[in-house]
Amino acid sequence: DSVVISGPVGSSILIYDCERCLLLVGCHQFRMHTSKKMFIYLHVTSHPIIEDSHDIEFAPYTLLTPGLDKMFEIAKLDHSNNKYDKVEDFNWLKQQASPNWKIIPEERWRKDWSSLWVDDPNGITEEDVKRMLNEVSGSL
């Protein structure tokens, strides 16, 4: 159970062995291995890749924070090029859609993240993380 909220980065994000997590990330390349029950709000300029993972849900990166445009510029990410929904599942090479991931319906996209902030990062408790995950997922 973890929550990771990140501004855009100018490189890759590689995830292993995660369960019941929320990630808000922007990057050039996104790869996830051996993970399950994940909510990913993603801005990525290449096709995201999952492998040996299931129950993964994707939505576009919806974090709004002062200076975000400058962060995208520094990371050399193009706001208009987001392939969050072009997921390649290396364990599902068939024509049919992979059963291991799906797109979060637009009406469920979280756009306001302010209720997830805590004043003191050193004071984040396990209950805070569970509250954040439950607010986002409702059922993770």
Secondary structure, 3 states (H helix, E strand, C coil): CEEEEEEECCCEEEEECCEEEEEEEEECEEEEECCEEEEEEEEECCCCEEECCEEEEEEECCCCCCCHHHHHHHHCCCCCCCCCCCCEECCCCCCCCCCCEEECCHHHCCCCCHHHCCCCHHHCCHHHHHHHHHHHHCCC
